[in-house]
């Protein structure tokens, strides 16, 4: 089981300083990608294009495009056209002066220093230390993980339209570059639909996005690799993972461990005292005098005898304490190991549960939106059905009107037959309709040439 770091980084103007770039070169990921700036204009977009697609050295073998083409610049221009054309046309239709009309919204934003033309997000899982031990085959399995991250980002942040997504495998850590355009809707001034980085990416929204994306990423990673790895605890100012202190019985276990620690300190103190007593006893034994009569026998004073007996008693007690502390040490180690294992299990289950909850919430929102769309489509469908029936009725009445005219005088009959053929040639009448009219025309021409008809019109 490994503990992996996760980073979701949004390009910012703060990274323009040389000190930030130098710091990025020595970051834990082993890449220089975090030194990117905000994409403020077309020139900046072109620079990011060259960096992301390795166009400055033609080193494209170790990059993988999972969204867009081989030209980031063209992809962003295309996105601008698709997303803003209708809003631009609507805005221009309301302008009475040509100099106020927008001819190229892409260029307008590029030339405006107050807006960023596009935004770049860099996503990375694991650091240089982790990926240094992995081979290329292992690294390239991240493709599916990053593909899911792109899809998750679109679901979690629908107002951020993605133009390009590309993976870099040519640096130590595999990482994902996503470039897109943040959009704000229903604007009261100017175009109703506009570029809006400040509205889409606030400090709170970015923090919530990081929370969700990191949870979804580790779930995708474990699914793809068949592992049970976990995320590192986030640093100050970032999200916090589940902590062992959140476990219900943590405080009770901590109190017990403090008591056991004190018992170990007492046992250690007794052991030190025993060492001193051992020195005294050795001196007493070395200074014993031989008995004058019995060979190999030593005499001992009452005081020395008591010292030895007291020493033996200390040894017995210390041994008993040592056995208890030894058993306690094993127990503490087991508790600590079990606590850590339970913590990791809880963390894995929590992260998996959060990922599933996010997926369920997203699917529920999508279902609600689809139900609204279906409801609107049903209304539209009913209206279209009414229109179709109305025009079908008009068409039937037109056919009956022509057939009636074909029953009339020769001149009138010929005029309406020519009119019918003209409608057929222009695709208004079908083969069946013109055949039906022709049958009436031929029959009337042959059989009713001497019959007198009332000259009347059918009202359409």
N, C-alpha and C positions, 0 to 999 in steps of 0.2 A: 504494500500500500504506500503510495506517494502522496505528498502534500504539495499541491500546485498553486502557483500564483496566477492571478487573472488581471488583465488590464484592458480597459475600454477607454481609449484616449481620443479626445476631440481636438482637432487642430485649433490653435489659438494664436492671437497676435503676440502673446507673452513669449512665445518660443522664437521670436525673431532675434533676440539678443545672442551674441556670440557665446556668452557663458552658458546659455541653455543648450546650444548646439554641442559645445564641448562636453557638457555633462551627459548628453544623450549618447555620445560615442562610447562612454564607459558604463552604460546602464546594465542592469542585470540580465537583460534579454540578449545582449551581444549584438544588437542591431543599432543603426543610426536613424531608424524610422521615426522615433519620437521627437526628432528635431524639426519636424515639419511645421510650416506656418499655416495660418488661415489662408484659404484661397480667395483673395480679395478681388482679383480681376483676371482678364484673359491671359495676361503674362504669367501670373501665378499658376493658373490652370495648366498652361503649357509646361511650366517647370515641373509640376507634379506629374504630368503626363510622361515626361522624359524619365523622371525618377522611378515611378511605379512600373513602367514597362521596360525599364533598363535600356532605353533608346540611346543613352550616351555612350554605351559600350557594346551594344548589340548582344548583350548577355541575356537572352530570353529563354534559355533552356530550363532554368529552375524557377520560372514563374508560371502560375496557372490562372487563367482567366475564368471566372465562374459567373460573371455577369458583364455584359457589354461586349465591345469589339476591341480591336487592337489600338484604337485611338480614343483616349479619354476625352480629348478636346471635342471631337465630333460627337461623342456620346452625350456630353453635357449640353452641347448646342441643340442636339436632337430633342433632348428632354425638355429644354426651354420651349422649343417650338410646339411640342405635343401638349405640354401642361398649360402654357400661357396664351396660345394663339386666340382662343375664344375670348379670354378676358381682355386681350389687347384690342381685338376687333370691336368688342362691345364698348370699350373706353373710347376708341377712336370715333365711333359712330356718334358719340355725344359731343365731340369737339367741333366748334365752328371755325377754328383757325387751324391751318395746316401745320404751323410751327409747334402746336401743342400735341400733335399726334405722335404716337410711338411707332417708329418704323422698324426698330430692332430692339426688343426688350433685353436680349442677351448683352448687346453692346451698351444699352442704357445702364444696366446694373454694373457692368464692368467699369464703366467710366465714373460711377458714383462711389466715392470713397467711404460713404456711410454704410454701404451694404457689402456683404461678402457674396461673391458670385456663386460659390459652392462651398460645401463642408466636407472634410475628410475625417473619417473615424478609423482608428487602428485598433484591432482586437488581437490579443495575444494570450495564450494559455501556456504556463510553464516558463521557466527562465533558462538562461544559458547553462547553468549547472545541470539541470534536468535533461535538456536536449543534447548535451555533449556526449551522453552515454547511449544515444539512440542512433540506429542506422537510417539510411534514406527511406527504406521501405516502411519503417515504423513512422517516420515523420510524415510521409505522403498520405497516410491514412487520415491525417487532419483535414484533407479536402472535404470529406463528407461532414465533418464536424463544423467546418467553416461555412459550408453550404447551408446547414441548418441555422447557423447564426445569422446569415443574411435573411433567411425566411423569418426567423424570430424577430429580427430588428424591424422588418416591414410590418409585422403584426403588432409589435409593441409601440411602434412609432410611425403610424400611417401617414403623418404629415411630412415625413422625410422620404422623398422620392429618390430611389437609388438609380444612378446612371452606370456605375462601374463597381465591380468587386474583383479583387485580384489577390492571390496568395503569393508570398515570397518564401521560397525554399532555399534561396542562395545565401542566407545569413544563418547564424547559429540557431535562432529560434524561429520556427514557422510562424508567420503572422499575416493577418488579413487587412488589406486596405479597402475601405469602402468610401466611395465619393458619391455624393448626392446633393439634392437641393431641398432645403427646408421651405415649406410653403404655409402661408397664413391666408385664411379665407374670410369672406364677408367683411372686407375693409370698407369703411365709410368714405375715406378719401382716396382718390386715384382709382386704380384698378381694383376690382373686387377680390381678385386672386393675385397675391404678390409673394416675392421672396421674403422670408422672415426668420432669420437665424435666431434673433433675440426672443422671438415668441415661442419657437419650437424647443430651443435649448436654453432652459433656465437652470440655475443651480439645483433646484429641487427636482426638476424633470430629469436632469442628467443623473442625479444620484439615484432616483427611482429606476431609471433605465439600467444603470450599472448593476443594481441589486438583482433585477430580473434577468438580465443577460448573462451574468456570471453563474447564476443558478441553472439556467438553461444550458449553458456551455458545458459545465462539468457533467451534467446528465447526458448530454449528447456524446461527450468524450468517453464516459464509462460504457455507454451502449455500443459505441463503435469499436472500442478496444477490448471490451469484455473485462473491465477492471472495476475496482471499487475505490478509486482515488478520491481525495477530498481537496477542498480549497484551503489555502492559507488564510489565516486571520487577517483581515484588512487593517491597514495602518490608520493612524489618526486622520480623521476627516473622511474616512471611507467606511464602507459597510462593515459590520461586525458579524462574525460567524457565531454559531452556538458555542457557549463556553461551559466548561465543566462546572462552574459556579452556579449555572442555571439548573443543575440537577437537584431534585428535592432533598436527597439525603446527604448532600455535600457537606453542609455545615456540621452535622452530627459526626460524620466521618473525620472531618478536620479537627474537631474538638478531641475526639478519641486519639487521633494521631499526636496531638499536642501533649496529652497525658503520657502516651507511650514514649514520647521523646524525652520527657522529664525522667521517666523510669530509666531510660538508657543513660542519661546524664548522671543519675545517682549510682548506677552500676559502675560507670566509668570512674567516678570519684572513689568508690570502695576499692576498685582495682588498684588505683594509685596508692591508697593507704596501705594496701596489702604488700605492694612493692617495697615500701619503707620498712614494714614489719619484717619482711623477709631478710633485709640487710641486717637488722638487729639480731634476728635469730641466728643467722650465719655467724655473726661475731660471738654470740654466746656459746654456740657449739664449738667454735674454734678455740675458745678460751677455757674449756672444761679441763679440770685437773684429774690425773689418774689416781685411783684409789691405792693407798700404800700396801695393801695386803693382797687383794684379789687382782689377778692378772687380767688385762684387757677390760678393766672396769674403770668408769669415770665417776667422780662425785659431782653432784649438782646441788646448788642451794635451793631453798624453798622459793626464793624470788624468781630464780631462772626457770624453775619448774612451772610456775604460774604464767611466765611469759610465753613458754612453749605451748601450754594448754590454751592460752588466749589466742595465740597465732593459729593453732589448729582449728579453733572455733571460727575464726575469721575466714580461713580457707574454705571450711564447709559452707558457710553462708554465702561467700562470694561465688562458689561453684554453683550453688542453687540459683542465685540471681543470674549468673551467666546462662544457665540452661533456659531460664525463663526468657531472658532477653534474646537469646539465640532463636528461640521459637517465635518470639514476638517479631524479630527481624524478618523471618521467613513470611510470617503473616502479613506484615506491612508491605513487603515486596509483592506478595500475591494480590493484596488489596490495590496497590498502586497499579499493577499490571492490569487487573480486572477493570479498574476505574478508567484507565486509558483506553482499553479495548471497548468498553461500553460507550465511552465518549465518542470514539471514532464511528462505532455502529450507529449511535444516535445522530451523529453529524451526517453520515451517508443517507440514512433514512429521511432525515429532515430535508436535506437538499433535494433528494429524489421526490419527496412529497411536495416541496415548493415548486419544483419544475412541473410536476403533473398538475398542480393547482393552477399555475400560470397558463398551461396549455388548455385546461378546461375553461378557465375564464375567457381566454381568447376565442375559443370555439363557441362559447355561449354568446359572446358579443357578435361574432360573425353570423351565428344563427339568427340573432335578433335583427341584425342588419338585413340579412337575406329575407327574413319574414316581412320586413317593411318593404323591401324591394318587390317581393311577390305580391303584396297587397296593392302597391302602386301599379304594378304590371296588370293585375286583374282589373283595376279601374280602367287603365288604358285599353286593355283588351276588350272590355265591355263597350267602351266608346267606339273603338274601331269596328267592332261587330255591328253596332248600330249604323255606322257610316257605310259599311259594306252592304248591309241589307237595304239601306236607303238608295245607294247607287245601283244595286242590283234591280231594285224595283223600277228605277228610272230607265235602266237599260232595257228591261222587259217591255216597258211602255213604249220606248223608242222603236223596238222591233215590231211591236203591234201596229204602231203608227205607220211605219214603212210598208208593212204587209197590207194595211188598209189602202194606202196610196197606190199600191201596185194593182189593186182591184179597180182603179179609176180609169180615166181616158187614156188612149194610147200614148199621147205626148207626156202626160203626167207619169204614167207607168214607166216609160223609158227613162225619164229623168231620175226617178227614185231608184231604178235598177242600177243606173250608172253611179249614182250617189252611194249605193250599197257596195258596189265593186270597189269604189275608191276607199271606202272605210276598211274593207278587207285588205286591200293592198298596203294600207298604212298600219296594219296590225291591230285595228280596233275591233273588227269582227273576226271571229274564229272560223275555221273551216266548216264546222257544224252549222254556225249561224248563217253563213253565206249560202250553204247548200240548202238550208231550210227555206230561205228567202227565194232562191233560184227555183226551187220546186213550185212555189206559189206563183212566181213570175211566169214560168213556162206553161203551167196549167191554165192560168188565167188568159194568157196570150192565145192559146189554142182553142179553148172551150168557151171563153166568155167575151169574144170579140164583138158579138152582135147584141150583147145584153146592155141595157141602160142602167147607169148607177147614179145614185144621189151624190151630189158633190158636197161632202161635209168633211170636217176636220176632226181629228181626235186631239183632245187637249193633253198636253204633256205637263 
